[in-house]
Amino acid sequence: MFHLFKTNLGRLRIIGLLEGISLLALVFIAVPMKYMLHDPSLTKMLGPIHGALFLLFVFNTLSVGVEQKWNFRQTTWKVLLACIIPFGTFYIDRAILKKQQATMEG
């Protein structure tokens, strides 16, 4: 796990994991609590955290895309789209990012 911190692509994978978890917590726990139990406290706490992770993911995706010379039409847009779909960052990590990192390391 700590080897992921050494490269921009590895850091993008970590941020993607955290962003995906925060999106799931927001969509499936905090928002239902807000509207069904009339308790917005969790959305007030998780909303800004998810927003910051979302922005970090977008900026890091663009940075890694430039660094890795990704074709926007083939790769970058798919990675960017993943952060707005629940479970998307987990899928994109397996389908694209993990393979890219394996190519870099070996």
N, CA, C and O atoms as CSV, one atom per row, in Angstrom:
chain,resi,resn,atom,element,x,y,z
A,1,MET,N,N,0.817,-1.203,0.000
A,1,MET,CA,C,0.000,0.000,0.000
A,1,MET,C,C,0.858,1.263,0.000
A,1,MET,O,O,0.537,2.231,-0.690
A,2,PHE,N,N,1.948,1.258,0.772
A,2,PHE,CA,C,2.772,2.461,0.874
A,2,PHE,C,C,3.503,2.772,-0.424
A,2,PHE,O,O,3.882,3.921,-0.652
A,3,HIS,N,N,3.708,1.779,-1.277
A,3,HIS,CA,C,4.366,2.025,-2.560
A,3,HIS,C,C,3.519,2.922,-3.462
A,3,HIS,O,O,4.052,3.546,-4.379
A,4,LEU,N,N,2.213,2.996,-3.217
A,4,LEU,CA,C,1.340,3.847,-4.022
A,4,LEU,C,C,1.633,5.333,-3.821
A,4,LEU,O,O,1.353,6.143,-4.704
A,5,PHE,N,N,2.187,5.693,-2.678
A,5,PHE,CA,C,2.467,7.100,-2.388
A,5,PHE,C,C,3.654,7.634,-3.195
A,5,PHE,O,O,3.871,8.845,-3.235
A,6,LYS,N,N,4.416,6.759,-3.833
A,6,LYS,CA,C,5.646,7.167,-4.514
A,6,LYS,C,C,5.422,7.797,-5.885
A,6,LYS,O,O,6.283,8.532,-6.368
A,7,THR,N,N,4.285,7.526,-6.520
A,7,THR,CA,C,4.035,8.049,-7.867
A,7,THR,C,C,2.715,8.823,-7.903
A,7,THR,O,O,1.841,8.637,-7.055
A,8,ASN,N,N,2.596,9.692,-8.905
A,8,ASN,CA,C,1.332,10.422,-9.077
A,8,ASN,C,C,0.188,9.472,-9.378
A,8,ASN,O,O,-0.929,9.671,-8.900
A,9,LEU,N,N,0.456,8.448,-10.163
A,9,LEU,CA,C,-0.583,7.473,-10.479
A,9,LEU,C,C,-1.019,6.709,-9.229
A,9,LEU,O,O,-2.208,6.446,-9.048
A,10,GLY,N,N,-0.081,6.359,-8.382
A,10,GLY,CA,C,-0.408,5.683,-7.127
A,10,GLY,C,C,-1.238,6.573,-6.217
A,10,GLY,O,O,-2.198,6.121,-5.594
A,11,ARG,N,N,-0.857,7.844,-6.147
A,11,ARG,CA,C,-1.637,8.781,-5.326
A,11,ARG,C,C,-3.040,8.967,-5.894
A,11,ARG,O,O,-4.003,9.113,-5.140
A,12,LEU,N,N,-3.159,8.962,-7.226
A,12,LEU,CA,C,-4.486,9.054,-7.843
A,12,LEU,C,C,-5.337,7.855,-7.451
A,12,LEU,O,O,-6.531,8.004,-7.194
A,13,ARG,N,N,-4.742,6.672,-7.402
A,13,ARG,CA,C,-5.487,5.469,-7.004
A,13,ARG,C,C,-5.976,5.587,-5.565
A,13,ARG,O,O,-7.103,5.194,-5.263
A,14,ILE,N,N,-5.150,6.118,-4.680
A,14,ILE,CA,C,-5.548,6.294,-3.276
A,14,ILE,C,C,-6.666,7.323,-3.168
A,14,ILE,O,O,-7.655,7.100,-2.470
A,15,ILE,N,N,-6.509,8.443,-3.855
A,15,ILE,CA,C,-7.540,9.482,-3.827
A,15,ILE,C,C,-8.842,8.939,-4.404
A,15,ILE,O,O,-9.921,9.249,-3.899
A,16,GLY,N,N,-8.750,8.131,-5.461
A,16,GLY,CA,C,-9.946,7.522,-6.056
A,16,GLY,C,C,-10.668,6.615,-5.072
A,16,GLY,O,O,-11.898,6.617,-5.002
A,17,LEU,N,N,-9.907,5.848,-4.317
A,17,LEU,CA,C,-10.512,4.981,-3.295
A,17,LEU,C,C,-11.239,5.818,-2.244
A,17,LEU,O,O,-12.384,5.527,-1.895
A,18,LEU,N,N,-10.581,6.846,-1.747
A,18,LEU,CA,C,-11.193,7.697,-0.725
A,18,LEU,C,C,-12.401,8.452,-1.270
A,18,LEU,O,O,-13.417,8.586,-0.588
A,19,GLU,N,N,-12.286,8.943,-2.498
A,19,GLU,CA,C,-13.395,9.667,-3.119
A,19,GLU,C,C,-14.587,8.735,-3.329
A,19,GLU,O,O,-15.732,9.126,-3.100
A,20,GLY,N,N,-14.320,7.515,-3.759
A,20,GLY,CA,C,-15.396,6.534,-3.954
A,20,GLY,C,C,-16.107,6.189,-2.660
A,20,GLY,O,O,-17.334,6.098,-2.619
A,21,ILE,N,N,-15.332,5.999,-1.606
A,21,ILE,CA,C,-15.926,5.705,-0.288
A,21,ILE,C,C,-16.767,6.878,0.192
A,21,ILE,O,O,-17.870,6.689,0.706
A,22,SER,N,N,-16.242,8.103,0.021
A,22,SER,CA,C,-16.995,9.273,0.488
A,22,SER,C,C,-18.285,9.456,-0.305
A,22,SER,O,O,-19.307,9.849,0.259
A,23,LEU,N,N,-18.247,9.174,-1.616
A,23,LEU,CA,C,-19.468,9.276,-2.430
A,23,LEU,C,C,-20.508,8.255,-1.981
A,23,LEU,O,O,-21.688,8.578,-1.850
A,24,LEU,N,N,-20.063,7.018,-1.746
A,24,LEU,CA,C,-21.001,5.988,-1.295
A,24,LEU,C,C,-21.606,6.341,0.063
A,24,LEU,O,O,-22.806,6.170,0.277
A,25,ALA,N,N,-20.773,6.831,0.978
A,25,ALA,CA,C,-21.278,7.217,2.300
A,25,ALA,C,C,-22.277,8.359,2.187
A,25,ALA,O,O,-23.289,8.381,2.887
A,26,LEU,N,N,-21.990,9.294,1.311
A,26,LEU,CA,C,-22.880,10.436,1.125
A,26,LEU,C,C,-24.210,9.996,0.502
A,26,LEU,O,O,-25.279,10.355,0.997
A,27,VAL,N,N,-24.141,9.229,-0.573
A,27,VAL,CA,C,-25.350,8.848,-1.312
A,27,VAL,C,C,-26.207,7.828,-0.568
A,27,VAL,O,O,-27.434,7.930,-0.562
A,28,PHE,N,N,-25.563,6.846,0.059
A,28,PHE,CA,C,-26.331,5.744,0.639
A,28,PHE,C,C,-26.553,5.848,2.148
A,28,PHE,O,O,-27.359,5.099,2.701
A,29,ILE,N,N,-25.858,6.755,2.817
A,29,ILE,CA,C,-26.050,6.891,4.265
A,29,ILE,C,C,-26.507,8.302,4.624
A,29,ILE,O,O,-27.567,8.482,5.223
A,30,ALA,N,N,-25.696,9.316,4.253
A,30,ALA,CA,C,-25.961,10.681,4.703
A,30,ALA,C,C,-27.231,11.278,4.101
A,30,ALA,O,O,-28.041,11.864,4.819
A,31,VAL,N,N,-27.410,11.132,2.795
A,31,VAL,CA,C,-28.594,11.723,2.160
A,31,VAL,C,C,-29.881,11.041,2.632
A,31,VAL,O,O,-30.848,11.742,2.929
A,32,PRO,N,N,-29.939,9.712,2.714
A,32,PRO,CA,C,-31.161,9.110,3.281
A,32,PRO,C,C,-31.427,9.553,4.728
A,32,PRO,O,O,-32.576,9.760,5.119
A,33,MET,N,N,-30.351,9.696,5.515
A,33,MET,CA,C,-30.550,10.192,6.886
A,33,MET,C,C,-31.138,11.596,6.874
A,33,MET,O,O,-32.003,11.925,7.685
A,34,LYS,N,N,-30.663,12.414,5.952
A,34,LYS,CA,C,-31.141,13.796,5.873
A,34,LYS,C,C,-32.627,13.853,5.549
A,34,LYS,O,O,-33.373,14.612,6.168
A,35,TYR,N,N,-33.057,13.052,4.581
A,35,TYR,CA,C,-34.440,13.162,4.130
A,35,TYR,C,C,-35.411,12.239,4.848
A,35,TYR,O,O,-36.585,12.584,4.985
A,36,MET,N,N,-34.967,11.091,5.308
A,36,MET,CA,C,-35.879,10.175,5.998
A,36,MET,C,C,-35.944,10.450,7.495
A,36,MET,O,O,-37.013,10.373,8.101
A,37,LEU,N,N,-34.802,10.771,8.087
A,37,LEU,CA,C,-34.751,11.012,9.532
A,37,LEU,C,C,-34.689,12.496,9.873
A,37,LEU,O,O,-34.655,12.871,11.045
A,38,HIS,N,N,-34.676,13.342,8.835
A,38,HIS,CA,C,-34.622,14.795,9.023
A,38,HIS,C,C,-33.410,15.213,9.859
A,38,HIS,O,O,-33.493,16.093,10.715
A,39,ASP,N,N,-32.275,14.549,9.578
A,39,ASP,CA,C,-31.036,14.826,10.293
A,39,ASP,C,C,-29.937,15.139,9.277
A,39,ASP,O,O,-29.305,14.226,8.746
A,40,PRO,N,N,-29.704,16.436,9.003
A,40,PRO,CA,C,-28.712,16.806,7.999
A,40,PRO,C,C,-27.273,16.851,8.510
A,40,PRO,O,O,-26.378,17.267,7.775
A,41,SER,N,N,-27.036,16.436,9.735
A,41,SER,CA,C,-25.697,16.597,10.317
A,41,SER,C,C,-24.619,15.827,9.548
A,41,SER,O,O,-23.510,16.332,9.374
A,42,LEU,N,N,-24.927,14.630,9.094
A,42,LEU,CA,C,-23.921,13.844,8.380
A,42,LEU,C,C,-23.638,14.423,6.995
A,42,LEU,O,O,-22.496,14.390,6.535
A,43,THR,N,N,-24.654,14.946,6.331
A,43,THR,CA,C,-24.403,15.565,5.024
A,43,THR,C,C,-23.578,16.834,5.184
A,43,THR,O,O,-22.746,17.145,4.331
A,44,LYS,N,N,-23.799,17.565,6.263
A,44,LYS,CA,C,-22.995,18.769,6.508
A,44,LYS,C,C,-21.540,18.421,6.775
A,44,LYS,O,O,-20.646,19.203,6.450
A,45,MET,N,N,-21.294,17.261,7.361
A,45,MET,CA,C,-19.920,16.846,7.646
A,45,MET,C,C,-19.273,16.211,6.407
A,45,MET,O,O,-18.146,16.558,6.052
A,46,LEU,N,N,-19.978,15.287,5.753
A,46,LEU,CA,C,-19.405,14.555,4.625
A,46,LEU,C,C,-19.373,15.343,3.325
A,46,LEU,O,O,-18.509,15.104,2.481
A,47,GLY,N,N,-20.285,16.266,3.152
A,47,GLY,CA,C,-20.358,17.038,1.905
A,47,GLY,C,C,-19.050,17.743,1.560
A,47,GLY,O,O,-18.522,17.546,0.466
A,48,PRO,N,N,-18.516,18.561,2.466
A,48,PRO,CA,C,-17.254,19.241,2.166
A,48,PRO,C,C,-16.062,18.288,2.013
A,48,PRO,O,O,-15.161,18.544,1.215
A,49,ILE,N,N,-16.060,17.211,2.765
A,49,ILE,CA,C,-14.974,16.225,2.645
A,49,ILE,C,C,-15.022,15.585,1.256
A,49,ILE,O,O,-14.002,15.472,0.576
A,50,HIS,N,N,-16.214,15.173,0.851
A,50,HIS,CA,C,-16.362,14.579,-0.474
A,50,HIS,C,C,-16.015,15.606,-1.557
A,50,HIS,O,O,-15.360,15.267,-2.542
A,51,GLY,N,N,-16.441,16.831,-1.384
A,51,GLY,CA,C,-16.134,17.879,-2.366
A,51,GLY,C,C,-14.635,18.076,-2.544
A,51,GLY,O,O,-14.149,18.203,-3.668
A,52,ALA,N,N,-13.903,18.101,-1.435
A,52,ALA,CA,C,-12.450,18.255,-1.504
A,52,ALA,C,C,-11.806,17.051,-2.184
A,52,ALA,O,O,-10.906,17.213,-3.008
A,53,LEU,N,N,-12.259,15.845,-1.845
A,53,LEU,CA,C,-11.715,14.644,-2.478
A,53,LEU,C,C,-12.059,14.593,-3.966
A,53,LEU,O,O,-11.252,14.145,-4.781
A,54,PHE,N,N,-13.251,15.048,-4.312
A,54,PHE,CA,C,-13.663,15.106,-5.719
A,54,PHE,C,C,-12.730,16.022,-6.501
A,54,PHE,O,O,-12.246,15.652,-7.571
A,55,LEU,N,N,-12.476,17.215,-5.970
A,55,LEU,CA,C,-11.584,18.154,-6.654
A,55,LEU,C,C,-10.164,17.612,-6.754
A,55,LEU,O,O,-9.516,17.748,-7.792
A,56,LEU,N,N,-9.681,17.000,-5.682
A,56,LEU,CA,C,-8.356,16.377,-5.722
A,56,LEU,C,C,-8.289,15.302,-6.800
A,56,LEU,O,O,-7.295,15.202,-7.519
A,57,PHE,N,N,-9.337,14.503,-6.912
A,57,PHE,CA,C,-9.377,13.449,-7.912
A,57,PHE,C,C,-9.342,14.036,-9.322
A,57,PHE,O,O,-8.600,13.552,-10.178
A,58,VAL,N,N,-10.132,15.065,-9.565
A,58,VAL,CA,C,-10.174,15.679,-10.895
A,58,VAL,C,C,-8.814,16.281,-11.252
A,58,VAL,O,O,-8.295,16.028,-12.339
A,59,PHE,N,N,-8.235,17.070,-10.350
A,59,PHE,CA,C,-6.949,17.705,-10.632
A,59,PHE,C,C,-5.844,16.669,-10.811
A,59,PHE,O,O,-4.998,16.808,-11.694
A,60,ASN,N,N,-5.851,15.637,-9.980
A,60,ASN,CA,C,-4.832,14.596,-10.102
A,60,ASN,C,C,-5.022,13.770,-11.370
A,60,ASN,O,O,-4.044,13.345,-11.984
A,61,THR,N,N,-6.260,13.543,-11.763
A,61,THR,CA,C,-6.513,12.826,-13.016
A,61,THR,C,C,-5.935,13.600,-14.185
A,61,THR,O,O,-5.275,13.026,-15.051
A,62,LEU,N,N,-6.181,14.903,-14.214
A,62,LEU,CA,C,-5.644,15.717,-15.303
A,62,LEU,C,C,-4.117,15.742,-15.272
A,62,LEU,O,O,-3.468,15.683,-16.317
A,63,SER,N,N,-3.553,15.827,-14.082
A,63,SER,CA,C,-2.097,15.823,-13.931
A,63,SER,C,C,-1.486,14.509,-14.414
A,63,SER,O,O,-0.507,14.510,-15.161
A,64,VAL,N,N,-2.065,13.399,-13.988
A,64,VAL,CA,C,-1.568,12.082,-14.403
A,64,VAL,C,C,-1.789,11.895,-15.905
A,64,VAL,O,O,-0.941,11.321,-16.589
A,65,GLY,N,N,-2.913,12.369,-16.416
A,65,GLY,CA,C,-3.183,12.264,-17.846
A,65,GLY,C,C,-2.121,12.957,-18.679
A,65,GLY,O,O,-1.695,12.427,-19.705
A,66,VAL,N,N,-1.689,14.133,-18.252
A,66,VAL,CA,C,-0.625,14.854,-18.959
A,66,VAL,C,C,0.703,14.121,-18.792
A,66,VAL,O,O,1.441,13.932,-19.760
A,67,GLU,N,N,1.001,13.712,-17.566
A,67,GLU,CA,C,2.257,13.020,-17.279
A,67,GLU,C,C,2.385,11.711,-18.058
A,67,GLU,O,O,3.452,11.405,-18.589
A,68,GLN,N,N,1.304,10.942,-18.125
A,68,GLN,CA,C,1.312,9.645,-18.788
A,68,GLN,C,C,0.995,9.731,-20.284
A,68,GLN,O,O,0.992,8.727,-20.996
A,69,LYS,N,N,0.728,10.961,-20.739
A,69,LYS,CA,C,0.364,11.202,-22.146
A,69,LYS,C,C,-0.866,10.389,-22.566
A,69,LYS,O,O,-0.896,9.778,-23.634
A,70,TRP,N,N,-1.888,10.402,-21.679
A,70,TRP,CA,C,-3.135,9.721,-21.994
A,70,TRP,C,C,-3.848,10.458,-23.114
A,70,TRP,O,O,-3.803,11.686,-23.183
A,71,ASN,N,N,-4.497,9.723,-23.976
A,71,ASN,CA,C,-5.361,10.304,-24.987
A,71,ASN,C,C,-6.680,10.644,-24.284
A,71,ASN,O,O,-7.305,9.773,-23.679
A,72,PHE,N,N,-7.095,11.897,-24.364
A,72,PHE,CA,C,-8.297,12.312,-23.635
A,72,PHE,C,C,-9.505,11.479,-24.032
A,72,PHE,O,O,-10.287,11.074,-23.172
A,73,ARG,N,N,-9.665,11.220,-25.320
A,73,ARG,CA,C,-10.836,10.483,-25.798
A,73,ARG,C,C,-10.810,9.009,-25.421
A,73,ARG,O,O,-11.863,8.375,-25.346
A,74,GLN,N,N,-9.632,8.454,-25.182
A,74,GLN,CA,C,-9.555,7.029,-24.871
A,74,GLN,C,C,-9.505,6.745,-23.381
A,74,GLN,O,O,-10.057,5.741,-22.932
A,75,THR,N,N,-8.858,7.603,-22.603
A,75,THR,CA,C,-8.630,7.275,-21.197
A,75,THR,C,C,-9.111,8.339,-20.226
A,75,THR,O,O,-9.895,8.042,-19.324
A,76,THR,N,N,-8.657,9.568,-20.394
A,76,THR,CA,C,-8.885,10.606,-19.380
A,76,THR,C,C,-10.363,10.816,-19.076
A,76,THR,O,O,-10.738,10.907,-17.907
A,77,TRP,N,N,-11.200,10.894,-20.087
A,77,TRP,CA,C,-12.615,11.155,-19.839
A,77,TRP,C,C,-13.267,10.026,-19.060
A,77,TRP,O,O,-14.176,10.261,-18.264
A,78,LYS,N,N,-12.801,8.781,-19.288
A,78,LYS,CA,C,-13.366,7.640,-18.550
A,78,LYS,C,C,-13.035,7.747,-17.067
A,78,LYS,O,O,-13.878,7.479,-16.211
A,79,VAL,N,N,-11.805,8.140,-16.776
A,79,VAL,CA,C,-11.394,8.280,-15.376
A,79,VAL,C,C,-12.167,9.424,-14.726
A,79,VAL,O,O,-12.611,9.303,-13.584
A,80,LEU,N,N,-12.330,10.526,-15.442
A,80,LEU,CA,C,-13.087,11.661,-14.893
A,80,LEU,C,C,-14.560,11.305,-14.684
A,80,LEU,O,O,-15.155,11.698,-13.680
A,81,LEU,N,N,-15.136,10.581,-15.602
A,81,LEU,CA,C,-16.543,10.177,-15.475
A,81,LEU,C,C,-16.756,9.268,-14.264
A,81,LEU,O,O,-17.809,9.301,-13.627
A,82,ALA,N,N,-15.756,8.469,-13.960
A,82,ALA,CA,C,-15.880,7.505,-12.859
A,82,ALA,C,C,-16.158,8.169,-11.525
A,82,ALA,O,O,-16.798,7.566,-10.663
A,83,CYS,N,N,-15.690,9.401,-11.332
A,83,CYS,CA,C,-15.845,10.017,-10.011
A,83,CYS,C,C,-17.251,10.547,-9.750
A,83,CYS,O,O,-17.542,10.982,-8.635
A,84,ILE,N,N,-18.122,10.522,-10.744
A,84,ILE,CA,C,-19.491,10.985,-10.488
A,84,ILE,C,C,-20.493,9.833,-10.455
A,84,ILE,O,O,-21.685,10.050,-10.241
A,85,ILE,N,N,-20.011,8.614,-10.666
A,85,ILE,CA,C,-20.871,7.432,-10.653
A,85,ILE,C,C,-20.538,6.598,-9.410
A,85,ILE,O,O,-19.376,6.250,-9.203
A,86,PRO,N,N,-21.529,6.274,-8.586
A,86,PRO,CA,C,-21.227,5.406,-7.440
A,86,PRO,C,C,-20.551,4.114,-7.906
A,86,PRO,O,O,-20.966,3.498,-8.887
A,87,PHE,N,N,-19.532,3.731,-7.204
A,87,PHE,CA,C,-18.684,2.564,-7.503
A,87,PHE,C,C,-17.783,2.778,-8.725
A,87,PHE,O,O,-16.997,1.895,-9.068
A,88,GLY,N,N,-17.886,3.925,-9.378
A,88,GLY,CA,C,-17.107,4.181,-10.585
A,88,GLY,C,C,-15.613,4.212,-10.358
A,88,GLY,O,O,-14.853,3.681,-11.168
A,89,THR,N,N,-15.177,4.827,-9.271
A,89,THR,CA,C,-13.730,4.907,-9.033
A,89,THR,C,C,-13.146,3.535,-8.723
A,89,THR,O,O,-11.981,3.275,-9.025
A,90,PHE,N,N,-13.939,2.660,-8.126
A,90,PHE,CA,C,-13.443,1.307,-7.843
A,90,PHE,C,C,-13.268,0.535,-9.149
A,90,PHE,O,O,-12.288,-0.188,-9.328
A,91,TYR,N,N,-14.225,0.697,-10.052
A,91,TYR,CA,C,-14.141,0.027,-11.349
A,91,TYR,C,C,-12.955,0.552,-12.157
A,91,TYR,O,O,-12.181,-0.230,-12.711
A,92,ILE,N,N,-12.816,1.864,-12.223
A,92,ILE,CA,C,-11.769,2.464,-13.042
A,92,ILE,C,C,-10.385,2.142,-12.484
A,92,ILE,O,O,-9.412,2.058,-13.234
A,93,ASP,N,N,-10.302,1.964,-11.168
A,93,ASP,CA,C,-9.029,1.569,-10.580
A,93,ASP,C,C,-8.609,0.200,-11.110
A,93,ASP,O,O,-7.450,-0.003,-11.473
A,94,ARG,N,N,-9.547,-0.727,-11.152
A,94,ARG,CA,C,-9.250,-2.087,-11.642
A,94,ARG,C,C,-9.044,-2.110,-13.153
A,94,ARG,O,O,-8.125,-2.761,-13.649
A,95,ALA,N,N,-9.906,-1.394,-13.886
A,95,ALA,CA,C,-9.900,-1.481,-15.345
A,95,ALA,C,C,-8.758,-0.705,-15.998
A,95,ALA,O,O,-8.241,-1.125,-17.033
A,96,ILE,N,N,-8.360,0.424,-15.405
A,96,ILE,CA,C,-7.360,1.273,-16.062
A,96,ILE,C,C,-6.144,1.546,-15.176
A,96,ILE,O,O,-5.012,1.269,-15.572
A,97,LEU,N,N,-6.375,2.084,-13.991
A,97,LEU,CA,C,-5.264,2.598,-13.193
A,97,LEU,C,C,-4.309,1.513,-12.716
A,97,LEU,O,O,-3.093,1.701,-12.755
A,98,LYS,N,N,-4.833,0.400,-12.272
A,98,LYS,CA,C,-3.977,-0.691,-11.783
A,98,LYS,C,C,-3.096,-1.224,-12.915
A,98,LYS,O,O,-1.916,-1.511,-12.713
A,99,LYS,N,N,-3.682,-1.353,-14.102
A,99,LYS,CA,C,-2.923,-1.830,-15.258
A,99,LYS,C,C,-1.850,-0.817,-15.666
A,99,LYS,O,O,-0.734,-1.198,-16.017
A,100,GLN,N,N,-2.193,0.464,-15.618
A,100,GLN,CA,C,-1.212,1.507,-15.945
A,100,GLN,C,C,-0.035,1.457,-14.986
A,100,GLN,O,O,1.117,1.577,-15.402
A,101,GLN,N,N,-0.324,1.281,-13.706
A,101,GLN,CA,C,0.742,1.226,-12.712
A,101,GLN,C,C,1.606,-0.007,-12.905
A,101,GLN,O,O,2.827,0.070,-12.767
A,102,ALA,N,N,1.001,-1.141,-13.219
A,102,ALA,CA,C,1.775,-2.359,-13.464
A,102,ALA,C,C,2.700,-2.175,-14.660
A,102,ALA,O,O,3.826,-2.673,-14.655
A,103,THR,N,N,2.232,-1.464,-15.685
A,103,THR,CA,C,3.055,-1.181,-16.859
A,103,THR,C,C,4.250,-0.290,-16.483
A,103,THR,O,O,5.364,-0.488,-16.968
A,104,MET,N,N,3.996,0.684,-15.618
A,104,MET,CA,C,5.061,1.587,-15.180
A,104,MET,C,C,6.121,0.857,-14.358
A,104,MET,O,O,7.316,1.107,-14.514
A,105,GLU,N,N,5.679,-0.041,-13.486
A,105,GLU,CA,C,6.597,-0.710,-12.567
A,105,GLU,C,C,7.341,-1.877,-13.216
A,105,GLU,O,O,8.443,-2.221,-12.789
A,106,GLY,N,N,6.762,-2.474,-14.219
A,106,GLY,CA,C,7.392,-3.673,-14.762
A,106,GLY,C,C,7.630,-3.618,-16.185
A,106,GLY,O,O,8.156,-4.570,-16.761
